[in-house]
Amino acid sequence: MTTPSFCLNGPSRPAASGQTDSAVVFLHGYGADGNDLISLAPYFARQLPNTAFHAPDAPEECEISAFGRQWFSLNDYDPELLRRNPHTFAAAMDTLYSGTAQAADRLNQYLEELCTAYQIGHQKLALIAFSQGSMMALHVALRHAEPVAGVVTFSGALTGASRLAAEITARPPVLLVHGEQDDILPVRALALVEDALTAAAVPHDVLRRPRLGHGIDEVGVERAIAFLTPRLR
């Protein structure tokens, strides 16, 4: 198979079996790049030998680090202010909607290119995302032409929740994993996502991790593997 070209670059791992029947896309967080999450691929590949794994770099250079990438600017996001005034969190997420929406076009193009390259349908495509990448995953997957196989978010949030009812076009199964000690996207973010998904009739599971901050732990990865395996096999 000729190596395909995509509108976003980043590391990848081919299907272990040599036959690609499905694909997983990892979406990294703010200030990182695709290398941050592609290291998770071997753990998923044990149960998904026919799955290819891709971790695209976000399209923009990070505004606070020349060595990282961003899906959109977070200049106006102040986690310390939100910790002091948690009631303002929903409004803060709404202000990030425009950045998410602008970045979505490029990500949607990338996902279509991936499906074309592997000749798979959206039902054999899954998204695994962290932090800002989770904002992108939820935005795109809930507005896709048809549902993807599943979405897993770690330490995630939903931007523009107030717009979701009017814009939702797909209801893929979602797994939300969040550390209860997260000081970047506090667990309040999880509650807002839960409320929005429930209101929009999106099937979802939730895993809260005690003593976990803004990160991913082994228990969360194991739950994500169990969640996606039957949906991609």
Secondary structure per residue as TSV (DSSP state, phi and psi in degrees):
chain	resnum	aa	ss	phi	psi
A	1	M	-	360.0	128.5
A	2	T	-	-66.0	136.4
A	3	T	-	-64.4	119.3
A	4	P	-	-76.3	159.0
A	5	S	-	-109.8	145.4
A	6	F	-	-128.4	162.2
A	7	C	S	-74.2	-14.1
A	8	L	S	-123.6	138.6
A	9	N	-	-97.9	161.4
A	10	G	-	160.2	168.2
A	11	P	-	-69.4	156.7
A	12	S	E	-148.4	165.6
A	13	R	E	-138.5	120.8
A	14	P	-	-69.9	164.1
A	15	A	-	-59.1	133.0
A	16	A	T	-61.8	-31.7
A	17	S	T	-79.4	-16.1
A	18	G	S	89.8	-6.8
A	19	Q	-	-119.2	121.1
A	20	T	-	-99.7	112.6
A	21	D	S	-108.7	-12.0
A	22	S	E	-157.0	170.0
A	23	A	E	-144.1	145.4
A	24	V	E	-118.6	134.0
A	25	V	E	-114.0	121.6
A	26	F	E	-92.5	131.0
A	27	L	E	-116.3	112.4
A	28	H	-	-76.3	170.8
A	29	G	-	-91.2	179.4
A	30	Y	T	-62.2	128.2
A	31	G	T	86.0	-1.2
A	32	A	-	-106.4	-162.8
A	33	D	-	-150.8	-173.5
A	34	G	T	-59.7	-27.0
A	35	N	H	-64.1	-20.1
A	36	D	H	-66.3	-32.4
A	37	L	H	-114.0	-18.2
A	38	I	H	-62.5	-20.5
A	39	S	T	-65.8	-15.5
A	40	L	T	-78.9	-18.0
A	41	A	H	-54.7	-43.9
A	42	P	H	-58.7	-32.5
A	43	Y	H	-67.5	-40.2
A	44	F	H	-73.5	-34.4
A	45	A	H	-63.7	-25.4
A	46	R	T	-60.6	-35.0
A	47	Q	T	-98.6	-15.3
A	48	L	-	-127.8	69.8
A	49	P	T	-68.5	-20.0
A	50	N	T	-98.5	18.4
A	51	T	E	-109.0	131.6
A	52	A	E	-91.3	147.0
A	53	F	E	-121.8	131.8
A	54	H	E	-131.3	144.0
A	55	A	-	-136.1	82.4
A	56	P	-	-67.4	145.9
A	57	D	-	-76.8	137.6
A	58	A	-	-59.1	153.1
A	59	P	S	-72.7	-18.7
A	60	E	E	-110.2	144.9
A	61	E	E	-66.8	137.3
A	62	C	E	-66.6	136.5
A	63	E	T	-70.4	-16.3
A	64	I	T	-112.9	-0.8
A	65	S	E	-156.4	119.8
A	66	A	E	-68.4	-13.4
A	67	F	E	-96.5	-3.5
A	68	G	E	-117.8	176.9
A	69	R	E	-126.8	163.0
A	70	Q	E	-141.4	147.4
A	71	W	S	-79.0	-32.3
A	72	F	S	-164.6	167.8
A	73	S	-	-69.1	142.0
A	74	L	-	-119.1	26.7
A	75	N	T	-56.6	-32.2
A	76	D	T	-94.2	4.5
A	77	Y	-	-95.2	123.4
A	78	D	-	-127.0	93.7
A	79	P	H	-61.5	-30.8
A	80	E	H	-66.5	-41.7
A	81	L	H	-62.7	-39.8
A	82	L	H	-69.7	-30.9
A	83	R	H	-67.3	-35.5
A	84	R	H	-76.8	-30.0
A	85	N	-	-131.2	71.3
A	86	P	G	-60.9	-22.3
A	87	H	G	-68.5	-13.8
A	88	T	G	-90.7	1.9
A	89	F	H	-64.4	-44.0
A	90	A	H	-59.9	-42.4
A	91	A	H	-64.8	-38.6
A	92	A	H	-62.4	-40.7
A	93	M	H	-66.3	-34.9
A	94	D	H	-64.5	-33.5
A	95	T	H	-68.9	-20.1
A	96	L	T	-87.5	-3.8
A	97	Y	H	-58.5	-44.1
A	98	S	H	-62.8	-38.5
A	99	G	H	-65.0	-42.5
A	100	T	H	-62.3	-45.3
A	101	A	H	-63.9	-39.6
A	102	Q	H	-67.0	-40.3
A	103	A	H	-72.9	-20.6
A	104	A	H	-64.2	-33.2
A	105	D	H	-59.8	-45.1
A	106	R	H	-67.0	-41.5
A	107	L	H	-67.6	-40.8
A	108	N	H	-60.6	-42.0
A	109	Q	H	-60.7	-43.0
A	110	Y	H	-60.6	-44.8
A	111	L	H	-64.4	-38.4
A	112	E	H	-66.6	-40.8
A	113	E	H	-61.8	-38.8
A	114	L	H	-65.6	-46.2
A	115	C	H	-61.5	-39.6
A	116	T	H	-66.0	-43.5
A	117	A	H	-61.3	-39.0
A	118	Y	H	-98.0	-2.2
A	119	Q	T	54.4	50.8
A	120	I	-	-122.7	156.1
A	121	G	-	-88.3	170.8
A	122	H	G	-62.0	-26.2
A	123	Q	G	-70.5	-6.8
A	124	K	G	-114.3	22.5
A	125	L	E	-122.4	131.2
A	126	A	E	-127.8	152.7
A	127	L	E	-117.4	131.8
A	128	I	E	-123.9	124.5
A	129	A	E	-140.8	154.4
A	130	F	E	-126.7	133.0
A	131	S	T	55.0	-118.9
A	132	Q	H	-60.3	-33.6
A	133	G	H	-60.5	-32.2
A	134	S	H	-66.6	-36.2
A	135	M	H	-60.7	-41.3
A	136	M	H	-67.3	-44.3
A	137	A	H	-60.3	-46.5
A	138	L	H	-66.9	-41.6
A	139	H	H	-59.8	-49.9
A	140	V	H	-71.0	-47.4
A	141	A	H	-64.6	-33.7
A	142	L	T	-81.9	-6.4
A	143	R	T	-120.6	12.9
A	144	H	S	-72.7	159.3
A	145	A	S	-64.6	-32.5
A	146	E	S	-146.3	158.6
A	147	P	-	-67.8	140.9
A	148	V	-	-80.6	172.8
A	149	A	S	-64.5	-34.9
A	150	G	E	177.7	160.0
A	151	V	E	-130.4	129.8
A	152	V	E	-118.7	126.5
A	153	T	E	-118.1	136.5
A	154	F	E	-113.6	127.3
A	155	S	S	50.8	49.6
A	156	G	-	-102.2	-178.4
A	157	A	-	-158.4	163.5
A	158	L	-	-117.3	122.8
A	159	T	S	-90.8	148.7
A	160	G	-	61.8	39.8
A	161	A	G	-58.3	-32.2
A	162	S	G	-67.3	-16.7
A	163	R	G	-95.9	-10.6
A	164	L	H	-60.7	-43.9
A	165	A	H	-56.9	-35.4
A	166	A	H	-83.3	-20.7
A	167	E	H	-111.0	-14.2
A	168	I	-	-64.7	134.5
A	169	T	-	-127.7	-10.1
A	170	A	-	-145.0	150.6
A	171	R	-	-130.9	70.6
A	172	P	-	-73.1	156.9
A	173	P	-	-67.0	139.4
A	174	V	E	-127.5	137.4
A	175	L	E	-114.9	123.3
A	176	L	E	-107.3	119.1
A	177	V	E	-117.7	128.3
A	178	H	E	-147.8	135.3
A	179	G	E	-78.3	134.1
A	180	E	T	-73.3	-13.2
A	181	Q	T	-105.9	18.8
A	182	D	-	-64.4	122.6
A	183	D	S	-105.4	2.2
A	184	I	S	-101.2	-52.2
A	185	L	S	-119.4	89.0
A	186	P	-	-57.4	161.9
A	187	V	H	-59.6	-16.9
A	188	R	H	-56.5	-33.1
A	189	A	H	-61.2	-40.2
A	190	L	H	-61.6	-43.9
A	191	A	H	-61.2	-38.5
A	192	L	H	-68.1	-38.7
A	193	V	H	-64.8	-46.0
A	194	E	H	-55.2	-47.6
A	195	D	H	-61.1	-44.0
A	196	A	H	-67.2	-42.1
A	197	L	H	-67.4	-39.3
A	198	T	H	-62.6	-45.5
A	199	A	H	-63.0	-31.9
A	200	A	T	-92.9	6.8
A	201	A	T	59.4	39.6
A	202	V	-	-94.4	122.9
A	203	P	-	-66.4	132.2
A	204	H	E	-153.4	150.0
A	205	D	E	-117.3	155.7
A	206	V	E	-131.4	135.6
A	207	L	E	-128.3	112.3
A	208	R	E	-95.3	134.6
A	209	R	E	-112.2	107.4
A	210	P	T	-60.6	143.8
A	211	R	T	67.2	4.8
A	212	L	-	-96.5	134.5
A	213	G	-	-89.9	-140.0
A	214	H	S	-85.4	85.5
A	215	G	S	-172.8	-169.4
A	216	I	-	-126.5	132.5
A	217	D	-	-119.5	174.1
A	218	E	H	-61.7	-39.8
A	219	V	H	-62.5	-41.3
A	220	G	H	-64.2	-40.9
A	221	V	H	-64.2	-43.8
A	222	E	H	-61.0	-40.7
A	223	R	H	-66.1	-38.7
A	224	A	H	-64.7	-40.5
A	225	I	H	-62.1	-46.5
A	226	A	H	-63.8	-33.2
A	227	F	H	-70.4	-42.6
A	228	L	H	-88.9	-27.7
A	229	T	H	-54.1	-51.8
A	230	P	H	-68.5	-18.6
A	231	R	H	-87.0	-18.8
A	232	L	H	-110.3	-16.6
A	233	R	-	-71.8	360.0
